């Protein structure tokens, strides 16, 4: 019986060894999952909240306000003219409505900016970019009787001829 007891003891030791190995594997798996959640789980929840906030704060679709083309005598040279088509990019439909309602003042502000330009400046890329920025800045103050200035994001050139 001694040999049978030794076999049973050996068999019990093997079972115990397998149980310990299984527990270690489970413990390592649990530690791995806990580590993953620690490093990624919180960020996933944060990313989902950030994505939702980004979607809520997504900029509204710009509204384009196309103006009739302008023909301007340029400053400094009596024989040079500028023919320019401009489309303003309003931040909202409300801003576009203000621009449409106040078209005479809108055109006047643009004319005031355009008549101060020189042909030499307008023939360069930097000159065109500076002109676009000046046109946007021309609408920093309210139009007509409105209490707020319309938000203009960009001035786009649809025609641009310097002669």
C-alpha positions as CSV (number, residue, x, y, z in Angstrom):
1,X,0.0,0.0,0.0
2,X,2.9,2.2,0.4
3,X,3.4,2.4,-3.3
4,X,-0.3,3.2,-3.8
5,X,-0.1,6.0,-1.3
6,X,3.0,7.3,-3.0
7,X,1.2,7.3,-6.4
8,X,-1.8,9.1,-4.8
9,X,0.6,11.6,-3.2
10,X,2.3,12.2,-6.5
11,X,-1.0,12.5,-8.2
12,X,-2.2,15.0,-5.6
13,X,1.0,17.0,-5.9
14,X,0.4,17.1,-9.7
15,X,-3.2,18.3,-9.2
16,X,-2.0,20.9,-6.7
17,X,0.7,22.1,-9.2
18,X,-1.9,22.4,-12.0
19,X,-4.3,24.3,-9.7
20,X,-1.4,26.7,-8.7
21,X,-0.5,27.2,-12.4
22,X,-4.2,27.9,-13.3
23,X,-4.5,30.4,-10.5
24,X,-1.3,32.1,-11.6
25,X,-2.5,32.3,-15.2
26,X,-5.8,33.8,-14.0
27,X,-4.0,36.2,-11.7
28,X,-1.8,37.4,-14.6
29,X,-4.8,37.7,-16.9
30,X,-6.7,39.7,-14.3
31,X,-3.6,42.0,-13.8
32,X,-3.4,42.5,-17.6
33,X,-7.0,43.4,-17.9
34,X,-6.8,45.7,-14.9
35,X,-3.7,47.4,-16.4
36,X,-5.4,47.7,-19.8
37,X,-8.4,49.4,-18.2
38,X,-6.1,51.6,-16.1
39,X,-4.2,52.9,-19.1
40,X,-6.9,52.7,-21.8
41,X,-10.3,52.3,-20.1
42,X,-10.4,55.8,-18.6
43,X,-9.1,57.3,-21.8
44,X,-11.8,55.5,-23.8
45,X,-14.5,57.1,-21.7
46,X,-12.8,60.4,-21.8
47,X,-12.3,60.1,-25.6
48,X,-16.0,59.3,-26.1
49,X,-17.0,62.3,-24.0
50,X,-14.5,64.4,-25.9
51,X,-15.8,63.2,-29.2
52,X,-19.3,64.1,-28.2
53,X,-18.2,67.5,-27.0
54,X,-16.4,68.0,-30.3
55,X,-19.4,67.0,-32.3
56,X,-21.6,69.4,-30.3
57,X,-19.0,72.2,-30.7
58,X,-18.4,71.6,-34.4
59,X,-18.4,74.8,-36.3
60,X,-21.6,75.7,-38.2
61,X,-21.5,75.5,-41.9
62,X,-20.4,78.9,-43.3
63,X,-22.9,81.0,-45.2
64,X,-21.6,82.7,-48.4
65,X,-22.8,86.2,-49.3
66,X,-21.9,86.9,-52.9
67,X,-21.6,90.6,-53.8
68,X,-21.8,92.2,-57.2
69,X,-18.3,92.8,-58.7
70,X,-16.5,96.1,-58.1
71,X,-14.5,98.2,-60.6
72,X,-12.1,100.5,-58.8
73,X,-9.5,103.1,-59.8
74,X,-6.4,102.1,-57.9
75,X,-4.5,104.5,-55.7
76,X,-1.3,106.1,-57.1
77,X,-2.0,105.4,-60.7
78,X,-4.9,107.1,-62.6
79,X,-4.8,104.5,-65.4
80,X,-4.8,101.3,-63.3
81,X,-8.1,99.7,-62.4
82,X,-9.2,96.7,-60.4
83,X,-12.1,94.5,-61.3
84,X,-12.9,92.2,-58.4
85,X,-15.6,89.8,-57.4
86,X,-16.0,89.2,-53.7
87,X,-17.9,86.6,-51.7
88,X,-17.9,87.0,-47.9
89,X,-18.0,84.0,-45.6
90,X,-20.4,84.7,-42.8
91,X,-20.2,82.6,-39.6
92,X,-24.0,82.1,-39.5
93,X,-27.2,82.7,-41.3
94,X,-28.0,85.6,-38.9
95,X,-24.7,87.3,-39.9
96,X,-25.4,86.7,-43.6
97,X,-28.9,88.3,-43.1
98,X,-27.3,91.4,-41.6
99,X,-24.9,91.7,-44.5
100,X,-27.8,91.3,-47.0
101,X,-29.9,93.9,-45.2
102,X,-27.1,96.4,-45.1
103,X,-25.8,95.8,-48.6
104,X,-25.2,99.6,-49.4
105,X,-23.0,99.9,-46.2
106,X,-21.3,96.6,-46.9
107,X,-20.3,97.8,-50.4
108,X,-19.2,101.2,-49.1
109,X,-16.9,99.6,-46.5
110,X,-15.4,97.4,-49.2
111,X,-15.0,100.3,-51.6
112,X,-13.1,102.3,-48.9
113,X,-10.7,99.4,-48.5
114,X,-10.3,98.8,-52.2
115,X,-9.6,102.4,-53.2
116,X,-6.6,102.6,-50.9
117,X,-4.8,99.7,-52.7
118,X,-2.0,100.0,-55.2
119,X,-1.6,97.9,-58.3
120,X,1.9,96.8,-57.3
121,X,0.7,95.4,-54.0
122,X,-2.3,93.5,-55.5
123,X,-0.2,91.7,-58.1
124,X,1.6,89.6,-55.3
125,X,0.2,86.7,-53.3
126,X,1.0,88.5,-50.1
127,X,-0.9,91.6,-51.3
128,X,-4.0,89.6,-52.1
129,X,-3.9,87.9,-48.7
130,X,-3.4,91.2,-46.9
131,X,-6.4,92.6,-48.9
132,X,-8.6,89.7,-47.9
133,X,-7.7,90.3,-44.2
134,X,-8.4,94.0,-44.5
135,X,-11.8,93.3,-46.0
136,X,-12.6,90.9,-43.0
137,X,-11.4,93.6,-40.6
138,X,-13.6,96.2,-42.2
139,X,-16.6,94.4,-40.6
140,X,-15.3,94.6,-37.0
141,X,-17.8,97.3,-36.1
142,X,-21.6,97.0,-36.4
143,X,-23.4,97.9,-39.6
144,X,-26.2,100.4,-39.7
145,X,-28.4,100.4,-36.7
146,X,-27.4,96.9,-35.5
147,X,-25.9,96.5,-32.1
148,X,-23.4,93.8,-33.0
149,X,-21.0,93.4,-35.9
150,X,-21.5,90.5,-38.2
151,X,-18.9,87.7,-37.9
152,X,-17.0,87.4,-41.2
153,X,-14.6,84.5,-41.4
154,X,-13.1,85.2,-44.8
155,X,-13.3,87.3,-48.0
156,X,-13.0,85.1,-51.1
157,X,-12.1,86.5,-54.5
158,X,-14.2,85.2,-57.3
159,X,-12.8,87.6,-59.9
160,X,-9.6,89.5,-59.7
161,X,-8.2,91.5,-62.6
162,X,-5.7,94.4,-62.3
163,X,-5.3,96.4,-65.5
